[in-house]
Amino acid sequence: MMRTPMKLLLPVALVALLGACAQTPSRNPLATWVPSANQDLRRPVLIVIHFTQQDSVQQSLDTLRGRNSGGPVSAHYLIGADGRRFQLVSDERRAWHAGAGSWAGWRDINSVSIGIELDNDGSTPFAAAQIDSLLVLLEDLCTRLRIPRTQIIGHQDMAPTRKPDPGPLFPWQRLAEAGFGRWPAADAPPAPAGFDPWTALRLIGYPLEDRAATVRAFRNHYRGQGGEALDAEDLRILHALAPVDLPPPAASH
């Protein structure tokens, strides 16, 4: 019988050992381990879309994996203009992509979300191949992780005082036509007299600590233009998205 050399067995054994360690649940030595089957992995409930505002995919990969002057950042996925997808953090792990902000009562957004970076400088239209690739990824994530298809937002939506991405050029309507995010019906009627837009914004998920910044984020998302004052078209959109008789979102998570 042919014997396998020991120097070949050692790497195989090491890989098997590391694989076993990766499967072993974390146990606290201060308590007796009495496992329950009533559990599952913590799952994200939100997807946050960003633009990189950098010059190339490689620069963004370096930024998302390195020690940066402003502190380390990461994301779960990066999509190039050509549609190529890169995964940097496992779906079940917490990437550092969102920072301070809130959405629908959630404040630690990194703990409940998947972050997707798009290779885009912030002033250039998003490439068709890139958006096609994003739609494929969204379909996979929403199906596999059971993320609600309405819970897809931009970084500016949850951090309107700090962030501009993915910006007014991002094709939110295209995503909505594919079944992702929220978008008003084209024939939605005007908002009725007495309609409260601030309640509607809160019901959708927007933070209201700085109302001017929130309006700017909302208008970038749904109108493709900034501005800090709501007009009749904004009210029509808000009423279509969140009639004021809807129950409010949870206060905290």
C-alpha positions as CSV (number, residue, x, y, z in Angstrom):
1,M,0.0,0.0,0.0
2,M,1.3,3.4,-0.9
3,R,2.0,5.7,2.0
4,T,1.2,9.4,1.9
5,P,4.2,11.5,2.9
6,M,3.9,13.1,6.3
7,K,4.7,16.6,4.8
8,L,1.5,16.3,2.7
9,L,-0.7,15.1,5.6
10,L,0.2,18.0,7.8
11,P,-1.4,20.8,5.6
12,V,-4.5,18.7,5.1
13,A,-4.8,18.1,8.9
14,L,-4.3,21.8,9.5
15,V,-7.0,22.8,7.1
16,A,-9.4,20.3,8.7
17,L,-8.6,21.6,12.2
18,L,-9.2,25.2,11.1
19,G,-12.5,24.2,9.5
20,A,-13.6,22.5,12.6
21,C,-12.7,25.6,14.7
22,A,-14.7,27.8,12.3
23,Q,-17.8,25.6,12.9
24,T,-17.5,25.5,16.7
25,P,-19.8,28.0,18.4
26,S,-18.3,30.5,20.8
27,R,-18.7,29.3,24.4
28,N,-18.2,31.3,27.6
29,P,-16.1,29.5,30.1
30,L,-18.0,31.1,33.0
31,A,-21.1,29.1,32.2
32,T,-22.0,25.4,31.5
33,W,-22.7,24.9,27.8
34,V,-26.3,23.5,27.5
35,P,-27.1,24.1,23.8
36,S,-30.6,24.9,22.6
37,A,-31.8,24.2,19.1
38,N,-34.1,27.3,19.2
39,Q,-31.7,29.7,17.5
40,D,-30.4,30.8,14.2
41,L,-27.8,33.2,12.8
42,R,-28.3,36.9,13.3
43,R,-29.6,38.2,10.0
44,P,-29.4,41.7,8.5
45,V,-32.7,43.5,7.9
46,L,-31.4,46.4,5.8
47,I,-29.2,47.1,2.8
48,V,-27.3,50.4,2.5
49,I,-25.9,51.5,-0.8
50,H,-22.8,53.8,-1.1
51,F,-20.6,55.3,-3.7
52,T,-16.9,55.0,-3.2
53,Q,-16.0,58.6,-4.4
54,Q,-12.6,57.3,-5.4
55,D,-10.7,56.8,-8.6
56,S,-10.7,53.1,-9.1
57,V,-11.8,49.7,-7.8
58,Q,-8.2,49.0,-6.7
59,Q,-8.1,52.2,-4.7
60,S,-11.4,51.3,-3.0
61,L,-10.3,47.8,-2.3
62,D,-7.2,49.2,-0.6
63,T,-9.3,51.7,1.4
64,L,-11.8,49.1,2.5
65,R,-9.1,46.6,3.7
66,G,-6.5,49.0,5.1
67,R,-5.7,51.2,8.0
68,N,-6.8,54.6,6.9
69,S,-6.1,58.0,8.4
70,G,-9.7,58.6,9.2
71,G,-10.0,55.1,10.8
72,P,-10.6,51.7,9.3
73,V,-13.7,51.2,7.1
74,S,-15.1,48.2,5.2
75,A,-18.2,47.0,3.3
76,H,-19.6,43.6,2.6
77,Y,-19.5,44.1,-1.2
78,L,-17.9,46.4,-3.8
79,I,-19.2,46.5,-7.4
80,G,-17.0,47.9,-10.2
81,A,-18.3,49.9,-13.1
82,D,-17.9,46.8,-15.3
83,G,-20.2,44.9,-13.0
84,R,-17.6,42.7,-11.3
85,R,-18.5,42.0,-7.7
86,F,-16.1,41.7,-4.8
87,Q,-17.0,40.5,-1.3
88,L,-14.9,41.8,1.6
89,V,-16.9,40.8,4.7
90,S,-19.1,37.7,5.2
91,D,-22.8,38.4,5.3
92,E,-23.1,37.3,8.9
93,R,-20.3,39.6,10.1
94,R,-20.5,43.3,10.9
95,A,-18.8,45.5,8.4
96,W,-17.9,49.1,9.2
97,H,-19.7,51.0,6.5
98,A,-22.5,53.1,7.9
99,G,-21.2,55.1,10.8
100,A,-23.4,57.4,12.9
101,G,-27.0,57.7,11.8
102,S,-30.4,56.0,12.1
103,W,-33.2,54.5,10.1
104,A,-36.7,53.4,11.2
105,G,-35.5,53.5,14.8
106,W,-32.3,51.5,14.3
107,R,-29.3,53.4,15.5
108,D,-26.5,50.9,15.2
109,I,-26.9,50.4,11.5
110,N,-23.7,48.4,11.0
111,S,-25.2,45.7,13.2
112,V,-28.4,45.3,11.2
113,S,-27.3,45.9,7.6
114,I,-25.4,44.8,4.5
115,G,-23.2,47.5,3.0
116,I,-22.7,47.7,-0.8
117,E,-20.1,50.1,-2.3
118,L,-20.4,51.1,-5.9
119,D,-17.2,52.2,-7.7
120,N,-18.3,55.8,-8.7
121,D,-16.7,59.2,-8.2
122,G,-20.0,60.8,-7.1
123,S,-20.4,63.0,-10.2
124,T,-20.6,60.4,-13.0
125,P,-23.7,58.4,-14.0
126,F,-23.7,54.8,-12.8
127,A,-22.8,52.3,-15.5
128,A,-25.5,50.1,-16.8
129,A,-23.4,46.9,-16.2
130,Q,-22.9,48.1,-12.6
131,I,-26.6,48.5,-11.9
132,D,-27.4,45.2,-13.6
133,S,-24.9,43.5,-11.4
134,L,-26.3,45.3,-8.3
135,L,-29.8,44.0,-9.1
136,V,-28.5,40.4,-9.3
137,L,-26.8,40.9,-5.9
138,L,-29.9,42.4,-4.4
139,E,-32.0,39.5,-5.6
140,D,-29.6,37.1,-4.0
141,L,-29.4,38.9,-0.6
142,C,-33.1,39.6,-0.2
143,T,-33.9,36.0,-1.1
144,R,-31.2,34.2,0.8
145,L,-31.1,36.5,3.9
146,R,-34.8,37.3,3.9
147,I,-34.2,41.0,3.8
148,P,-37.4,43.0,3.1
149,R,-37.2,44.3,-0.5
150,T,-38.4,47.7,0.7
151,Q,-35.5,48.0,3.1
152,I,-32.9,49.2,0.6
153,I,-31.7,52.7,1.3
154,G,-28.8,55.1,0.5
155,H,-26.1,56.1,3.0
156,Q,-27.5,59.7,2.9
157,D,-30.9,58.5,3.8
158,M,-29.7,57.2,7.2
159,A,-27.0,59.8,7.7
160,P,-28.4,63.0,6.0
161,T,-26.2,65.4,8.0
162,R,-22.9,63.6,7.1
163,K,-23.1,61.7,3.8
164,P,-24.2,62.5,0.2
165,D,-24.0,59.0,-1.3
166,P,-25.1,57.4,-3.5
167,G,-26.2,60.8,-4.7
168,P,-28.8,62.3,-7.0
169,L,-27.6,60.4,-10.1
170,F,-28.3,57.0,-8.5
171,P,-31.2,55.3,-10.4
172,W,-33.6,54.5,-7.6
173,Q,-36.5,54.2,-10.0
174,R,-34.7,51.5,-11.9
175,L,-34.3,49.5,-8.7
176,A,-38.0,50.0,-7.8
177,E,-39.1,48.7,-11.2
178,A,-37.1,45.6,-10.5
179,G,-38.8,45.2,-7.1
180,F,-36.4,46.8,-4.7
181,G,-36.8,49.9,-2.5
182,R,-39.8,52.2,-2.4
183,W,-41.1,54.3,-5.3
184,P,-44.4,56.2,-5.7
185,A,-47.0,55.3,-8.3
186,A,-46.8,57.6,-11.3
187,D,-50.6,58.2,-11.0
188,A,-50.6,58.8,-7.2
189,P,-52.9,61.7,-6.4
190,P,-51.9,64.9,-4.7
191,A,-51.6,64.9,-0.9
192,P,-54.8,65.9,0.9
193,A,-55.2,69.1,2.9
194,G,-53.7,68.8,6.3
195,F,-51.2,66.0,5.3
196,D,-48.3,65.9,7.7
197,P,-45.0,65.3,5.7
198,W,-42.9,65.0,8.8
199,T,-44.9,62.1,10.1
200,A,-44.7,60.5,6.6
201,L,-40.9,60.9,6.6
202,R,-40.6,59.3,10.0
203,L,-42.9,56.4,8.9
204,I,-40.7,55.8,5.9
205,G,-37.7,55.6,8.2
206,Y,-35.9,59.0,7.9
207,P,-34.3,60.6,11.0
208,L,-35.7,64.1,11.8
209,E,-33.0,65.6,14.0
210,D,-32.0,67.9,11.2
211,R,-35.1,68.5,9.0
212,A,-33.3,70.5,6.3
213,A,-30.8,67.7,5.9
214,T,-33.5,65.1,5.8
215,V,-35.4,67.0,3.1
216,R,-32.2,67.2,1.1
217,A,-31.6,63.4,1.4
218,F,-35.3,62.7,0.5
219,R,-35.2,65.0,-2.6
220,N,-31.9,63.5,-3.8
221,H,-33.5,60.0,-3.5
222,Y,-36.9,60.7,-5.0
223,R,-36.4,63.8,-7.1
224,G,-32.7,63.6,-8.2
225,Q,-32.1,67.1,-6.9
226,G,-31.3,68.7,-3.6
227,G,-33.1,71.5,-1.8
228,E,-34.2,72.0,1.8
229,A,-37.9,72.9,1.3
230,L,-40.7,70.5,0.5
231,D,-43.0,71.4,-2.4
232,A,-46.4,70.0,-3.6
233,E,-44.7,67.2,-5.6
234,D,-42.7,66.1,-2.5
235,L,-45.9,65.9,-0.5
236,R,-47.6,63.8,-3.3
237,I,-44.6,61.4,-3.2
238,L,-44.7,61.2,0.6
239,H,-48.4,60.6,0.7
240,A,-48.0,57.8,-1.9
241,L,-45.1,56.2,0.1
242,A,-46.5,56.6,3.6
243,P,-50.1,57.5,4.3
244,V,-50.3,59.0,7.7
245,D,-52.6,56.3,9.0
246,L,-49.8,53.7,8.9
247,P,-48.5,52.6,12.3
248,P,-45.2,54.1,13.3
249,P,-42.0,52.1,13.1
250,A,-40.5,50.6,16.3
251,A,-38.8,53.2,18.5
252,S,-35.7,51.2,19.1
253,H,-34.0,47.9,18.1
